[in-house]
């Protein structure tokens, strides 16, 4: 990533983000943006002074770290000339981000005009620097362009998976909601199942530990992590025996698909989560607010995700 660019007033220029989501993901996407950027975007594109690697989120399509802005394309080109912009092995790409898409020829023309006014050799196949250009709100922007490289898609090929488990895509967003921008905080998944949440957390560099009571499922979770060369952080054990304290817990509350789960067992899990976690993100099949409150939690936020006939509630508690 290039160093942030500043204008003549010494102000850091923002980053331009494009997001996308299916209709049943909108609720989850907006909550993730809230915890990553401290703001809920009103549209599928927005500016922020905070940088997030697009690959961290399942919903961020791309980011342009703005280096130059201009009221017209000619204005932007003049700035390149005045600043004697020089890069090696670069490529310029025009970014279509909404319904007002430019055609192929017009995009190539703009890319050519920008490239011609940058000193250095262009590289079309394997550039060291990708520059993105687009027009938004009657203003042209140009900057370092980074696309999302969706690692969670690879995780869908894990050896063991269950149809009822949350998707890798949703799991990644939930991890981001849980840790916000504190990637080094101490996280626990006390009912980790086959390790979907744990895997996404590890891929993001999060310090997480998973517990699974069922020894067969725990073994499958370990195999999944080993398949992708992740550290084995799965413990085959009872969460109620946990002595450590964690900054945040991510709890996908068991609901009795493989073995009977009583309401008392669910409430006990919630109570233990209150004991071992400062903050908890709890995933349930129904509204369980009264049980969170009776366990001593304070509800600070809520959203939901849908998967087929399932509607899962996501409740953030402190």
N, C-alpha and C positions, 0 to 999 in steps of 0.2 A: 504494500500500500504506500502510495506517495505521501509525503508530508502534507498536512492540510494547507490549502492556499488561502492567502489573506488579501483583502482588497486594500485600496489606498488609505483607508481608515484603520487598518490593522485588524479588521474583523475576520474571523474564520468563516469561510464559506460552508454552507450546509451540504448534506448529502441528499440525493433524490432517490426515493424508493418506489418500487412498483410491487404491489401485492395482488394475490388472486386467491379465490376460494370458491368452493361449491356452495350452493344455497344452504345446505345443511351444516356447513362448516363456519358460517359467518360469525356465529356467536363465539366459537372457540378462537377464531382468528382475531377478532377484536379484543378479546381478553388477552391474548398473547401480545398483541401490539401494545396494549396498555401497560403490561409489565416489562416489556423490553424498552419502550420509548417514553413511558409515562404519559401517553396520549393515545386516544382512540381516533384513528383517521376517519374522516367523513367520506372519503373517496378511496379508490383503489390505487392512488398514488399520493405521495406526501413528501414534505421536506423535513429533515431533522438534523440538528447539529451533533446528534449522537450516532456513532458508527456501530452498526451491527453487521457482521459477515452474513450475506444473504443465505449461505448454506446452513446457518444455524437454525433457521426457521423453515417449516414446510410451506409457509405462505408468502415469503418474500421472494419474488421472481428475480429481481436485480437491484443493483445500487449503482448510482453514478456519484462519485465523490467530486463535486464541482470544482473546476479549476478556472474556467472562464465563463462569463455571461455577457450577453449582448441583446440589444433591442432588435437587431437585424442580424442576418447571417454575415453580412458584410462587416458589421461592427465587430462581430466575434473574430472574423478573419483578420481584421486590422490589429486586434489585440495580439493575435499570434505573431504577426509580423513585427510589431513594436517590441514584443517581449523576446523575439528571436527564439521561439519555442523549438526545442530540439530533443528528439527522442530516437532511440535505436530500436529496431525490430518491433515497430508499433503497427497497430491496425485500428482503423476508424470504423465504427459501426453506428448507423442511424437506428435509434430505438423507437419503434412503434409501441405505444403503451396504452392507447385507448381506441375508440371506434373510428377516429379520424386518421386512419392509417395512410401513409404515403405509399405510392406504387414503387415497384422495383427500380425503374429507371430514375425516378426522382431521388430515391434514397441513395443510389450509387453515385449520382451527380453530386449530392451534398458531401458524401464521404470523400469523393475525389477532390473537391474544392478544399476541404479541410486538410487532407493529407498533403496536397501540393504546397501548402503554406507552413508545413512543419519540416524543419531541417532534420535529416537523418534518414535511414533506410526503413521502408515499410516492410512488413512481413505478413503475408495474408494467411498462411497455414498455421504457423506456430508462433504467434507474437509473444514477446516478453511483456508488452504493455498493450492492453485493449482500451481504447478511448471510445466513450459513448457520447453521442450528440443527439439532442432532441429539442423540441420547442414546446414550452408549456406556459400558459397564461401570457401569451404574446411576448415571451422572452426565450432566447436561445441559451442552452446550457451545454457545456462541454467538460468532460472530466474522465477520470479513471472509471472504467466500467467493469463491474464484477457480477457474474451470473451465479445463480443458485446451482450448486452441484449436489443433488439430492441423495445423500448417503443413506437415508432411511429406506429408500427403495431397495437397496442391496440387502438390507436387513429383512425384507419380506421373504428372502430365500433361506431363512434360517431352517435348520433341520426339523425343529419341532414348533408347531403352532396350533392354536385352537381357534375355532371359528368364533367363539364368544369373546376372545381377547380383544382389547382395544388395538387399533391399527398402529403401526410404527409411526405413521404420520401424526396421529392424534397424540401418541405418547411423547413425541418430540416437543410438540406444542405445550403439553402439560408440564414437562420438565422445565421448559423456559418460563412458564408461569410460576412454577414453584420456586426457582432460584433467582428469577429476574436477572440482574447483572452481577450476581454474587456467585460466580462459577466455582469458587473455591470453598463454598460453605459445605457443611457436613450434612449429607442427605441419607435418608433411609427409606427403603421400600419394604415394609414388614410383612407384606403378603404378596411376594413378587411373582408368583406363578412361574411361567416359562421365561420370565426375565425381559419382557418387552420394554418396560420403563427403564430397567437397569441398563439395557443395551444402549438406548438412546442417550441416557445420561453419560455413560462411559464414552460414547463417541463425541460428546460435547466437552469432555475433559472434566466432568463433574465428579466430585468425591462422594461416591454412593456405596451403600452396602445393602444387600438384599437378603431377606429371610423368607424361607418357605417351609411350612410344616410337613407337607407330603413329600416323602423321600424320593418317590418316582418323579414327581414334577420338578423337584429341586435338581435331580440328576439331569433332567431334560434341559433345565435352565442353564446348568453348567456346560452342557454340550453345546448349546446355542452360543454362549460366550466364547467357548474354545474355538468354535467354527470360524469366528471372525477375529481370533487372536486377541480378544479382550481379557483383561485380568479377571480371574475367578474371584468375585466378591460375594458369591452366594453362600449363605449359611443354611444348612438343613436343620432348622430349629424352630422353637416356639417363640413368637414375638413377645409373649408375656414374660419370658425369661431375660429379655434384653436389659442390660444394666447401663449401657452408654446413653448419652444425651446427644440429640441431633438438632441442628438448626431448623431443618424442615423434613417432614415426612410426606411421602406420596402413597396414599392408601387406596387401592382399588378393592373396595369392600367385597369380600366373598359373598355370593348369593346362592350357593347350594347347587351348582350345576353338576359337579362330580360327586359330591357328598352333601348330606343334609346340613344346612347351616341355619341355626335358630336365631331369632332376634336377640336373645341374650348373648350369643356368641358375637354377633355384630356389635352390640353395645359394649361388650368387653374389649373388643378391638379398638373401638373409639376411645374408651377410657385409657387403655394402655398407650395409645397414640398421644393422648394429652400428657401422659407422664413422661414420655421419652422425646417429645418434639416441642420446640418453641412455636412452630407453625406447621400446619398440615393442609395438604390439598387432598380432599377425600372424594372419591368417585363412587357414586351409588346409583342404583336403579330406581330409587324413589326419594322423595323429599324426606330427609331425616334430621331436619334442623333441630327439633326438640331434643333429640338425643345428643347432638353436638353441644347444645347449650347446657344440658344437664351434666355433661362430662366436664364442663368448665371452659369450653371453647367460646370464643367470640367470633361470630360470622362476619367476615369483612368483604366477601365478594362471592358471586355465583355466576355460572353459565351452564350450558349443557351441550352435549354432542349426541348425534344420532347415528346409529348403525343398523340398517334394516328395521326390524320391529323394536329394537332396543333404543331407549332414550336414557342416556346417562347424565346424571346431575354431577357437576363439578363444583365443590364448595371449598372456598379458601377460609381457613379458620386460624385464629391466633389465640 
